[in-house]
Amino acid sequence: QENTPADCENGNDVPNEATRMTEDAEVDRGMEEVNVEPLGAPPPTAAVPSAASGFLAPDAAPSTSPTPQPAPAPSHNAAAEAAALSWMRCVLQPAINRQGKTGWDLAAVLRSLQTEADATGDSTTAAAVAAVLERFKEVGSNYFRVHPKGVGLVCTRPGGLAAGTFVQEYLGEVHPPWRWFEIQDAVKKVTGSELPDFYNIMLERPGDDAAGYDVLFIDGASKATFASRVSHSCAPNCAASVVACTGRLTIALHTVREVKEGEELTFDYCSVTESERELREAICLCGSVHCRGSYLYYAGSRTFQTVMAARHHFLHRQVFVLRAALEPLAEADEARLKKHGLGTSALGDRAAGTRLPSWLVKWTALVCEYVEQEEVLLRADLLALPQGRYTPEAAASGA
């Protein structure tokens, strides 16, 4: 993929402490380079490099066998595939990025690599280029077309970035959910487009925090750090995590594996849509062998709406509002809200006089009660689907 230089805004435009920009970026020929700070070991959920292939392997679960058996040696084909993928990721794609506006011309990229290989005696690259060119002649250019995808971020630091390296905070204008969805509705009316710009990210407060769970939307479209210009990949080399920093919550972008010089920095957007049209428009151009074809996950399948259709349609929702207006807030409601991690951040503080009206707190508790029921019933519905489409674990995760 061709990547144009990332364009980040001046920190003086940022309005408040929550959107304060850090000064960790160094600019090299229009491309943002990361001024890194080690975080120590990679996050527990991150993948770790495999000693055998140099690619990522998930953290291994503890073995329950009294005599663990060593993993079988990779086959010749698996080793060859790993080497090919490594060459594409670490040599070919950076070479495409270096071409700038002519990166779409793969033949020119290959000729450039061939010249470099001849000059340095790199037999591996020379053989790989010859193989791609031969295939190029057999099947034609359409199978090797490189599509520009707009803004991106490329690592220009000599030596690259180690796994577990802090890249940048994801900052921008902060909106509560109600305000964010008002903005999105207005944008859709003006543009007529289902697909948003995806410069935004959600910051979820941890439920076990003293103030409880809450959600904020960070819009990095116009006032942001360069983290908002990182592209999606279905096999990313970075991840975004909510962290506490000097008494505030923020989203930190960090590497989950070693990133070579010239590689594009990417992370999985992990975005979900209920719109089939939006799903079709969200074409992924990450180029990964594991590409899903779309940078969105689809949650609009009727499979997941069976319980809602039967037990939470329009009339049921109106009953919830009526019950909230008529029934007092009980101790069981308070306990349920606490169980779901909802505290002063989402519901307000009585002592400070910011507590939501009692009927609205009651309504929230009723919704939480329905969520608990839906989880149980939907899990059963998924397990009842024909041909064993869902295992108990997958059904629990889907519900």
N, C-alpha and C positions, 0 to 999 in steps of 0.2 A: 504494500500500500504506500502511496505517496503521502507524505505528511508535510503540511505547510508549517512555518514557524509558529509557535504558540504566542498568542498576544495576551499579556496580562496587564491589568490596570494599575495605575499609580496608587500606592498605598494612601496618599493624601485624600483619595475619594472615599475611603471607607469611613462610615459614619459613627461607629461605636466600638466599644471594647470587644464585643462578641465577634466583630468582623475585622479586628485589627490584623493587619498583614505582618508577617515576619519578614526579615530581610535576609533570607537564605539563598536567594537566587543569584547566580552569576550568568551573564549573557555572553554567548559566543556566536557571532555571525547570525544574530537573530533567533537562535534557538536557546531556550532556557536550559541551563545546566544546574544540577542540584548541588547545593552546598550541604554536605551530609553530616549527620550526627548519628553515631552508632547507638542503637537501642539495646545492645546486648544480644541475647539469643532470640531467634525468630519467635513470633507469637505461637502459643500452643496449638492453634488451629491451622497454622501455616504448614505447607508442605516443606520437606527438607530434601536437599540434593541426594540423589542416589549415587553411591560410590561407584557402582558398576557402569552407569551410563552417563552420569553428569546431568541427567534430567531429574524431574521431581518425583518423589515417591511419598505417599501419605505417611504420617507418623504411624508406626506399627503398634497395634494393640498388644497388651500383655498376652503371652501364650498360656493357654490352659493345659497344654500337653506336658507331661512330666519329662519327655525327651524331645525337645523341639528339633525339627528336621530343618536342615539348611534349604534355602530357596533354590529351586532348580536353576541351572545356568541358562541365561538367555540363548535362544536359538540363533543360528547365523542370520536368519531373516530379521529377527527382532533387533539384533545388534546393528545390522545394515540400515534398518529403518531409523533406529535411534541416531545413527551417524548422519543420515540424510536430513533428518529433522533438525539436528544440531547445526548442520551447514546452512540450511535455509534460514534458521533463526539468527545465527551469529554472523553469517557472511552475506547471504543473498539479500535479506531484508534491509540490513544496514546499507548495503550498496544501493538499493532502490531509494532509500531515504536520502542518500548523498546526491542523487541526480536532480533533486528539486523538482522543477516543473516538467522535466523530461522523464521523470520516474516511471511514467506509464509505458515507456518504450523498453520492454524487457530485453529485446535484442541488443539495444545499446548498453544496457546494464551488464549483460553477459560479455559483450566485447570488452568493456572496461575491466571486468574481473579477469578475463583471459589475459589482457595486457599486464595486469598486476601479477598474476600467477606466473607468467613467463619471466617477468623481471625478478621475482623473488624465489623462483624454483618451487612454488607451492603445487606439488603434484596432485594433492587432494582436490583443490579448487579447480585445477585444470581438467581433471577427470569429471568432476561434477558439472562444470560448464559444458563440456563436450556432450555429456549425457542429456542435459536439458536442451541443448541446441538440436541434437538428433531427434528428440521427441518433438521439439518445436516444429521441425520440418515435416514430421509424420502426420501430426494432427492439426496443424495450423495455429494461427495466433490467437483465435478466440478462446482456446483452452488455457492460454497463458496471459490473458488480459489483466492488467493491473489497474484497479479503479482508485482514483483519488478520493479521499474521504474527509478532507477538510483539515481542521486543526488537530495537531498532535504534539507529543513531547518525546524528544529523543535524548538519550543519555550521551553527552559529549565528554564526560569526565574520563581522562586516561586511566585505564585499569578497570573502569566500570564501577559497579556498586555491589557491595556484599549483601547477602541475605540478611534481613532484619535491620536494614538501614532506613532511618527516618528520611522521608523525601520532602514533605511539605504539609502544612495544615490546609484543610479544605475550608476556606472562608468565603463569606459573601453576605448579602443582605438576609436578615433573619425574619421569618414570618411564622406566626402560629398557623395550624392547619386550616382553620376557617378562612383566614385571609388568603392563604396560598391557593385554595381551591376557587375562591372568588376571582383571583387574578387569572388562573388557568381558564375558567369559563369565559372571561372577558377576551382573552387571547384567541380562544377558539372561535368566538363570534366574529372577531375582526379578520382572522386569517383563513377560517374555514378548514383548518388543518387539525386532524386528530392527533398527530404526532408532536409532542412538545420538543423543546430544544435540548433537554437533558443536560443542562448546566447546573441542575439542582441536585441536592442530596438530602436525605433525612438524618437528623441527629436524634437518636432515641435515648432518653435518659434511662439509666438502669433502674429496674423496678425495686431493687433492694437499697437504693439511695434513700436517705432520710426523708426527702421531699417526694419520693415516689416516681413512678413512670410518667413520661410525657414525650411529646414529639414536637420538634421544630423543623421547619424546612429552610435550608440554606440555599439561596439563589445566587449562583456565581456567574450569571450571564454578563453583568456589566461591571460589578465591583467585586474583585476576587483575587486570589493568588493563582499561580499557574496550575495548581492541582486540578482546577475545574476544566482544564483543557486536555487532560489525560483521556485517551480514547478507551473504548471497551475492547476486551478480548475474552473469548470463551476459554482461553488458557493463559490467564494473566500472569505477570511477574510482580504485581503489586496488589495490595489490599488496603481498604479503608476501615479503620477501627475507631470507636469512640473511646477517648482517653481523658483522664483528669490531668490538667496541667495548671500549676500555680493557682489552684482553687477554682478553676473553671473547667467545664466540659468542652471538648473540641473533637474534631474528626482529624485523625492523623493518617496520612498516606505513607505506607512503608513497603519495602520490597519483601517478597516472600521467597525469593531465590536469587542467585547471583544474576546480575544484569550486565551484559557485555557492553563495552563502548560501541556506540552506533545503534544499539537496540532501542526500539520504541518502548516507553514506559506505558503500561496498560493495567487496568483492573476490571473486574467483572461488575457491570452496573447493577446486577441483581434486581432489575426492575420487572415489575409484574403489570400486565394489562388484562382487562376483561373485554377489550375490543378486538375483534378479528381484523378489522381494517387497520388498526394501529399495529397489530402484530405483523401483517403483511408488509406494511410500509417500513418497518424497522429492520431493514436488511443489514445483516452483519457482514463487515468486510475485514474481519480480523485476520483471515488467512490461515488460521490454526487448523491442524488436522482434526481437532476436536470441535470445530465450529458447529454451533447449533443451527446456524442459518439466520437467526434473529437475535438481537441483543435484548429481547424481552422474553420473559416467561409468560405463558398463557394461563390465566386463571378463570377464563370465561366458560370453560367446559360445563355442560349441564350435569356432568357427573358430580361436580362439587356443589351443585345448587339444589340437589334433591330435597335435603332437609329444609333449606330456606324456603323453597317453593311451597312445601307442605305446612310448615310451622312458623314462618316469619314473613308472610306476605303483607300486603298493604293493610288489611284489616287488623292483623296481629300487632302491627307497629302502632296503629292508632289506639289499640287497647293499652299498650305500654304507656302511652302519653296520658291516657285517662287514669290508669292505675297510679301513675306517678303523682297526679294532681289530687287524688282522693286518699291514697294510703299513706300513713306516716312512715318516716324513715325508721327502720327497726335495727336492733343490734345485729341481726343476721345480715342486713344490707351492709352495715359498716364493716363487718368481718369479711364479706365477699369482696368489697372494694379493696381492703387491705391485702387479701389473698392475690388479687390481680395487680398489686403494686401501685394502686392509684392513691396518691396522697395530696399534699398541699400544692404541689406543682400543677397538677391537672385540675384539682377540685377547689383550690383556694384555701385560705387559712382563716379559721373562725376568729382567732385572737387578733389578727390584723384587719378583720372586717372585710376580707376578700372572698369569703366562702361563697360558692355558687348557691343559688336558691335551693331549698330543700327538695322541691319537686324534681329539679334537674339532677341532683345527686341520687335521688330515688330512681329516676329513669336510667341513669348510668348503671346502678346496681342491677336493675331488671335486664338490661342488655348483657351484662356480665353473666347473669344466670342463664340466659339463652345461649351464650357462647359455650358454656360448660355442657349444656344439653346437646348442642349441635355437634360438639367434638365426639361425644359418645355415640350418637346416632349415625353420624357421617362415617365414622370408622366402621361400624357394622355394615352400612350400605356398601362401602368400598370392598370389604371382604366378601360380600355376597355377589359381586360381579362375576360373570362367567370366565372360565379358562384361567382361573387363578391369577388375574391381572395384578392383584395386590397381595403382598405378604402382610402379615400382622405389623411388621415394622414400617413398611411403606404406607399402609393404611393409617397408622398412628401419625406418621409424618404429614401425610396429605390432609388429614383432618385437623 
